[in-house]
């Protein structure tokens, strides 16, 4: 763990005099921002911060948009200007080393498959993903309401399509909501689902679903594991899928984690790259929920760090909640950009030693204006900072290195094979009297039961059973499992 002045801290870098610029780790749940134009060093800053959290025993989840962050899994080999910067920060204790990294990929190609279920996501987030109109959203709510009442689990897209077809043939099941499920709305929902499948989003829904405890479990040496979602294709080809998954993750953490109050450090740091995608085209109701969760989740020990080009990409209500601010260089060529630049400068507590507005356009690569929080939680004066270099590799891993990292993962085999248990599709097909192909059941290994019992609930089958138990418990209350932002009436899941 990197420690300064006897207190666990987030060491950002050095000021012009060579002194460390830092913030107490206990304030890390006050969230943060890493912003700057393309090519100014945001990714390397994010990499350094992920290392600081990991060294402090804090788990990290980050989206790897450019494919460079996976370099965290290999030791660095500093040279040139990077080596010079390290030499200028002797107090940093820089030691090239690899970090415990777990790779994830929605498609399951460059990391462990990352899944959730439609039940857990719920109709509000799903409606945002499908970009539904108000009438189509109302129809989706009605379908989920029937699924609740009928005890039909919605795990993957074929479950929802089967439910919609069932409601089309049996409109009486909708009761007083029958007017909401018109032929046009049903066809529109099916078209949207087909589009989602074409984008490859079908792989996101199913089981074994992601278990949050796997994100929070530390490495064997006590460091926090760094979980990287390969979003290099997702952001460009299916940005709504990317944004909706991150919103779901945030909601699930808020829903499931216990209150922690004031702790020495957070349990998890989330880095949301391309953060503007979380807010672009987001319905007002969902954006209000997101702002609420960002405000409240810090009491659960989660720090949220938005990574984007300009602070203006985020709503003012979210910006007002951010503590640590790292602003790399910006460029202003038009009157509108100059106005935005001034707003960025005004967002810092002034430092009489320099003009923040002038410095913003002068910052070099790996240099930033940094606003930290003082020990009492009040903003400190802005500092011009040279960002500390990461101890891991700056740059991506090779394909062979990625494969080796996945093969050595403690989660190997837990999520890699999809499990298709009985849910809405199978139940509705049986009601129609059609044959259903039985879902594959994972075979037990040749080991004895005693050897296997301790690890069973950590296996893929065990994860599915835990998911089944969790969802069955909610069925007793006539509710499907879903996060805060996905609930029908805003209530918390039982």
C-alpha positions in Angstrom: 0.0 0.0 0.0 1.3 3.5 -0.8 1.2 5.5 2.3 2.1 9.2 2.9 2.4 10.9 6.3 1.4 7.7 8.1 -2.1 7.8 6.5 -3.5 5.7 3.7 -3.9 8.0 0.8 -4.6 8.4 -2.9 -1.3 9.8 -4.2 -2.1 11.6 -7.5 1.3 13.0 -8.3 3.7 15.8 -7.6 3.2 19.6 -7.6 5.8 21.9 -9.3 8.0 21.8 -6.2 8.1 18.1 -6.3 5.8 17.6 -3.2 3.1 14.9 -3.3 -0.5 15.8 -4.1 -2.8 13.4 -2.3 -6.2 12.8 -0.7 -7.1 10.6 2.2 -8.3 7.2 1.2 -11.3 7.4 3.6 -12.6 10.2 1.3 -12.4 8.0 -1.8 -16.2 7.2 -1.6 -16.9 10.9 -2.4 -16.5 10.0 -6.0 -14.3 11.7 -8.7 -13.7 12.8 -12.2 -10.9 12.3 -14.7 -11.4 14.5 -17.7 -9.4 15.9 -20.7 -9.1 15.9 -24.4 -8.0 12.9 -26.4 -4.3 12.1 -26.0 -3.8 14.1 -22.8 -3.1 11.0 -20.5 -6.5 10.1 -19.0 -6.0 6.4 -19.5 -2.6 6.4 -17.8 -4.1 8.4 -14.9 -6.9 5.9 -14.6 -4.3 3.1 -14.6 -2.4 4.7 -11.8 -5.5 5.3 -9.7 -6.5 1.6 -10.1 -3.1 0.6 -8.8 -3.4 2.9 -5.8 -6.8 1.4 -4.9 -5.6 -2.2 -5.4 -2.6 -1.6 -3.2 -4.9 -0.4 -0.5 -7.0 -3.6 -0.7 -9.9 -1.9 -2.6 -11.5 -3.8 -5.4 -11.7 -2.0 -8.8 -14.1 -2.3 -11.7 -13.2 -0.4 -14.8 -14.3 -0.3 -18.5 -11.3 -0.8 -20.8 -12.5 1.2 -23.8 -9.2 1.5 -25.7 -7.8 -1.9 -24.7 -4.8 -0.4 -23.0 -5.8 -0.8 -19.3 -5.1 -4.6 -19.4 -1.5 -3.6 -19.2 -2.2 -3.6 -15.4 -1.7 -7.3 -15.6 2.1 -7.0 -16.5 5.0 -5.3 -14.8 6.1 -2.0 -16.2 9.5 -1.3 -17.8 9.8 2.5 -17.4 12.2 4.3 -19.7 12.6 7.8 -21.3 10.4 10.5 -19.9 8.5 8.1 -17.7 11.7 7.0 -16.0 12.7 10.7 -15.5 9.3 11.4 -13.9 9.7 8.5 -11.5 13.2 9.7 -10.5 11.7 13.1 -9.7 9.3 11.4 -7.2 11.6 9.4 -4.9 8.9 9.4 -2.1 6.6 7.4 -4.4 8.4 4.1 -3.8 7.8 3.1 -7.4 8.4 -0.7 -8.0 7.6 -2.2 -11.4 5.0 -5.0 -10.8 1.9 -6.7 -12.2 -1.5 -6.3 -10.6 -4.2 -9.0 -10.0 -6.4 -8.5 -13.0 -9.6 -10.3 -14.0 -10.7 -9.8 -17.6 -14.4 -9.7 -18.6 -16.2 -9.5 -21.9 -19.9 -9.5 -22.7 -19.2 -11.7 -25.8 -17.0 -14.0 -23.7 -14.1 -13.8 -26.2 -11.5 -11.8 -24.5 -12.5 -12.5 -20.9 -15.0 -14.2 -18.7 -18.6 -13.9 -20.0 -20.4 -11.1 -18.2 -24.1 -11.8 -17.8 -27.1 -10.6 -15.9 -30.8 -11.6 -16.2 -33.8 -9.7 -17.5 -35.4 -10.2 -14.1 -32.5 -8.5 -12.4 -32.3 -5.7 -14.9 -36.1 -5.0 -14.7 -38.4 -3.1 -17.1 -37.1 0.5 -16.5 -33.5 -0.2 -17.5 -34.5 -2.7 -20.2 -36.8 0.0 -21.6 -33.9 2.4 -21.7 -31.8 -0.2 -23.5 -34.5 -0.8 -26.1 -35.1 2.9 -26.5 -38.9 2.5 -26.1 -41.6 5.1 -26.4 -43.9 5.8 -23.5 -46.6 3.4 -24.8 -44.1 0.7 -25.5 -42.6 1.1 -22.0 -46.1 0.8 -20.5 -46.5 -2.5 -22.5 -43.2 -3.8 -21.1 -44.3 -3.0 -17.6 -47.5 -4.9 -18.2 -45.6 -7.9 -19.4 -43.3 -7.9 -16.3 -46.4 -7.6 -14.1 -47.9 -10.7 -15.6 -44.6 -12.5 -15.2 -44.6 -11.6 -11.5 -48.1 -12.9 -11.1 -47.6 -16.1 -13.1 -44.3 -17.0 -11.6 -42.5 -16.8 -14.9 -38.8 -16.2 -14.6 -37.3 -13.9 -17.3 -33.7 -14.8 -17.6 -32.8 -14.3 -21.3 -34.3 -12.7 -24.4 -36.1 -15.9 -25.5 -38.0 -15.8 -22.3 -39.3 -12.3 -22.9 -40.1 -13.1 -26.5 -42.0 -16.2 -25.4 -43.9 -14.1 -22.8 -44.9 -11.5 -25.4 -46.2 -14.2 -27.8 -48.1 -15.8 -25.0 -49.8 -12.5 -24.0 -50.6 -11.9 -27.7 -52.5 -15.2 -27.7 -54.0 -14.8 -24.2 -54.7 -11.1 -23.7 -57.1 -11.9 -20.8 -54.0 -12.5 -18.6 -53.3 -8.8 -18.8 -56.6 -7.9 -17.0 -57.0 -4.2 -16.6 -53.7 -3.7 -18.4 -55.0 -5.3 -21.6 -55.3 -1.9 -23.4 -51.5 -1.3 -22.9 -50.5 -4.5 -24.9 -51.7 -3.6 -28.4 -50.7 -5.6 -31.5 -48.6 -2.6 -32.5 -46.8 -2.4 -29.2 -46.1 -6.1 -29.1 -44.7 -6.1 -32.6 -42.6 -3.0 -31.8 -41.1 -4.8 -28.7 -40.3 -7.9 -30.7 -38.6 -5.7 -33.4 -36.5 -4.0 -30.7 -35.5 -7.3 -29.2 -34.4 -8.5 -32.7 -32.3 -5.4 -33.1 -30.7 -6.0 -29.7 -29.8 -9.5 -30.8 -28.2 -8.2 -34.0 -26.0 -6.0 -31.8 -24.8 -9.1 -29.9 -26.5 -8.1 -26.7 -28.2 -11.5 -26.4 -25.0 -12.7 -24.7 -25.5 -10.2 -21.9 -28.6 -12.0 -20.6 -28.5 -15.4 -19.1 -26.8 -17.5 -16.4 -24.6 -17.9 -14.5 -25.2 -14.2 -13.8 -22.5 -12.0 -12.3 -22.2 -12.4 -8.5 -21.1 -9.1 -6.8 -19.1 -11.0 -4.2 -16.8 -12.1 -7.0 -16.0 -8.5 -7.7 -15.3 -7.7 -4.0 -13.2 -10.8 -3.1 -9.5 -9.7 -2.6 -6.5 -11.4 -4.1 -4.5 -13.9 -2.1 -1.9 -11.3 -1.2 -4.5 -8.9 0.1 -4.6 -6.5 -2.8 -7.9 -5.6 -4.4 -8.6 -7.4 -7.6 -8.9 -5.1 -10.7 -11.8 -6.2 -12.9 -11.6 -4.9 -16.5 -14.6 -5.0 -18.9 -13.4 -5.2 -22.5 -15.5 -2.4 -24.0 -13.4 -1.6 -27.0 -16.1 -2.9 -29.4 -19.1 -2.5 -27.2 -18.8 1.3 -26.9 -18.7 1.8 -30.6 -21.1 -0.9 -31.8 -23.6 -1.1 -28.9 -23.2 2.0 -26.7 -26.7 1.6 -25.1 -25.8 -2.0 -24.0 -22.6 -0.6 -22.5 -24.3 2.2 -20.6 -27.2 0.1 -19.5 -25.0 -2.6 -18.0 -23.0 0.0 -16.0 -26.3 1.5 -14.7 -27.4 -2.0 -13.7 -24.2 -2.6 -11.9 -24.4 0.6 -10.0 -28.0 -0.1 -9.0 -27.2 -3.7 -7.9 -24.3 -2.5 -5.7 -26.6 0.1 -4.1 -29.3 -2.5 -3.5 -27.1 -5.3 -2.2 -24.3 -3.8 -0.2 -24.9 -3.0 3.5 -24.4 0.5 5.0 -20.8 1.1 6.1 -20.9 4.6 7.4 -17.5 6.3 7.7 -14.8 3.7 6.9 -11.0 3.9 6.4 -11.4 3.0 2.7 -14.1 2.0 0.2 -14.9 -1.6 -0.7 -15.0 -0.9 -4.4 -14.0 1.9 -6.9 -15.9 2.0 -10.2 -14.4 3.8 -13.2 -17.0 4.6 -15.9 -15.1 5.6 -19.1 -17.0 7.4 -21.8 -19.3 8.6 -19.0 -21.3 10.8 -21.3 -23.0 7.6 -22.6 -24.7 7.1 -19.2 -26.6 10.3 -19.7 -27.1 10.8 -23.4 -30.7 10.1 -24.3 -31.5 8.8 -20.9 -35.1 9.4 -19.8 -35.7 11.9 -17.1 -37.0 9.3 -14.7 -33.9 7.1 -15.1 -31.5 10.0 -14.9 -33.1 11.1 -11.6 -32.7 7.6 -10.2 -29.0 7.6 -11.4 -28.3 10.9 -9.6 -30.0 9.6 -6.5 -27.9 6.4 -6.5 -24.7 8.3 -7.0 -25.5 10.5 -4.1 -26.4 7.7 -1.7 -24.1 4.9 -2.7 -21.1 6.4 -1.0 -22.5 5.3 2.3 -22.2 1.7 1.0 -18.5 2.1 0.5 -18.5 2.6 -3.3 -16.5 5.4 -5.0 -17.7 6.2 -8.6 -15.2 7.9 -10.9 -16.4 9.3 -14.2 -13.9 9.4 -17.1 -14.8 11.7 -20.0 -13.5 14.5 -22.2 -15.2 17.4 -20.6 -16.9 17.9 -17.2 -19.8 19.4 -19.3 -20.6 15.8 -20.4 -22.1 15.2 -16.9 -25.2 16.8 -15.4 -24.5 19.6 -12.9 -26.3 17.6 -10.2 -23.7 14.8 -10.6 -20.7 17.2 -10.9 -21.7 18.8 -7.6 -21.3 15.4 -5.9 -17.7 14.7 -7.1 -14.7 15.1 -4.7 -11.4 14.3 -6.5 -11.2 16.1 -9.8 -8.4 15.5 -12.2 -8.6 17.7 -15.3 -6.1 17.1 -18.1 -5.6 19.6 -20.9 -8.5 21.0 -23.0 -8.6 22.9 -26.2 -10.9 25.8 -27.1 -11.2 27.0 -30.7 -14.8 28.4 -30.7 -16.7 30.8 -28.5 -18.7 27.9 -27.1 -15.6 25.9 -26.2 -14.0 28.9 -24.6 -17.2 29.4 -22.4 -17.0 25.7 -21.5 -13.3 26.1 -20.6 -14.1 28.9 -18.2 -16.8 26.8 -16.6 -14.2 24.1 -16.0 -11.7 26.5 -14.5 -14.4 28.0 -12.2 -15.2 24.5 -10.9 -12.0 24.4 -8.9 -11.2 26.3 -5.7 -8.8 29.1 -6.9 -5.1 29.0 -6.3 -3.5 32.5 -6.1 -0.3 31.0 -7.5 -1.7 30.7 -11.1 -4.6 31.3 -13.4 -6.5 28.0 -13.8 -8.1 29.1 -17.1 -4.8 29.9 -18.7 -3.1 26.7 -17.4 -5.9 24.5 -18.8 -4.7 25.1 -22.4 -1.0 24.8 -21.5 -1.0 21.4 -19.8 1.2 18.8 -21.3 0.6 15.0 -21.6 0.4 13.4 -18.2 -0.1 16.8 -16.5 -3.3 18.0 -14.9 -5.1 20.4 -12.7 -6.1 18.5 -9.6 -8.7 19.4 -7.0 -8.5 17.1 -3.9 -10.5 17.1 -0.7 -9.0 18.3 2.6 -9.3 16.0 5.6 -12.6 17.6 6.6 -14.1 16.9 3.2 -13.9 20.5 1.9 -12.3 21.2 -1.5 -8.6 22.1 -1.4 -7.0 24.7 -3.7 -6.4 23.5 -7.2 -2.8 22.3 -7.9 -0.9 21.9 -11.1 0.3 18.3 -11.0 2.5 15.8 -12.8 0.6 12.5 -12.6 2.6 9.7 -11.0 3.4 6.9 -13.5 1.8 3.5 -13.0 4.0 0.6 -11.8 2.4 -1.8 -14.4 2.9 -1.7 -18.1 1.7 1.3 -20.1 0.1 -0.3 -23.1 -1.9 -3.4 -23.9 -1.1 -7.0 -23.3 -0.5 -9.4 -26.2 -3.1 -11.9 -27.1 -0.9 -14.7 -25.6 -0.6 -12.7 -22.3 -4.3 -12.1 -22.2 -5.0 -15.8 -22.6 -2.5 -16.7 -19.9 -4.2 -14.2 -17.6 -7.6 -15.7 -18.2 -6.2 -19.2 -17.7 -4.8 -18.2 -14.3 -8.0 -16.5 -13.2 -9.5 -17.6 -9.9 -12.9 -17.4 -11.6 -11.9 -19.8 -14.4 -14.8 -22.2 -15.1 -17.3 -20.3 -13.0 -18.9 -18.2 -15.7 -17.5 -19.6 -18.9 -20.2 -22.1 -19.7 -23.8 -20.9 -20.0 -26.6 -22.7 -18.1 -30.1 -22.6 -19.5 -32.4 -23.7 -16.6 -36.2 -23.8 -16.7 -37.7 -20.3 -17.1 -40.5 -18.6 -18.9 -39.6 -20.0 -22.4 -39.6 -23.6 -21.2 -42.7 -23.2 -19.0 -44.8 -21.6 -21.7 -43.7 -24.1 -24.3 -44.8 -26.9 -22.0 -48.2 -25.2 -21.5 -48.7 -25.3 -25.3 -47.8 -29.1 -25.3 -44.7 -28.7 -27.4 -41.6 -30.7 -26.6 -38.8 -28.8 -24.8 -35.2 -29.8 -25.3 -33.8 -30.4 -21.8 -31.2 -27.9 -20.6 -27.7 -29.3 -20.2 -26.8 -30.2 -16.7 -23.1 -29.8 -15.8 -21.5 -33.1 -14.9 -19.7 -33.5 -11.6 -16.0 -34.2 -11.7 -14.4 -37.5 -10.7 -13.4 -36.1 -7.3 -15.1 -37.3 -4.2 -18.1 -35.5 -2.8 -16.1 -34.3 0.2 -13.5 -32.8 -2.0 -16.0 -31.1 -4.2 -18.6 -29.9 -1.6 -16.6 -26.9 -0.4 -16.2 -25.5 -3.9 -19.6 -26.3 -5.3 -21.3 -23.0 -4.7 -18.3 -21.3 -6.4 -18.8 -23.3 -9.6 -21.0 -22.4 -12.6 -23.7 -24.7 -11.4 -23.5 -23.3 -7.9 -23.8 -19.8 -9.2 -27.0 -20.8 -11.1 -28.4 -22.4 -8.0 -27.7 -19.4 -5.9 -29.4 -17.3 -8.5 -32.4 -19.6 -8.5 -32.7 -19.5 -4.7 -32.5 -15.7 -4.8 -35.1 -15.4 -7.5 -37.4 -18.0 -5.9 -37.3 -16.1 -2.6 -38.6 -13.1 -4.4 -41.3 -15.1 -6.3 -42.8 -15.9 -2.9 -43.5 -12.2 -2.6 -44.8 -12.1 -6.2 -41.8 -10.1 -7.3 -39.0 -10.8 -9.7 -35.5 -10.0 -8.7 -34.6 -6.6 -10.0 -32.4 -3.6 -9.0 -33.5 -0.3 -7.6 -33.6 1.4 -11.0 -35.5 -1.5 -12.5 -38.3 -1.8 -10.0 -41.9 -1.2 -11.1 -42.8 1.1 -8.3 -39.4 2.2 -7.1 -39.5 -0.2 -4.1 -36.4 -2.2 -3.0 -36.2 -5.9 -3.7 -37.1 -8.1 -0.8 
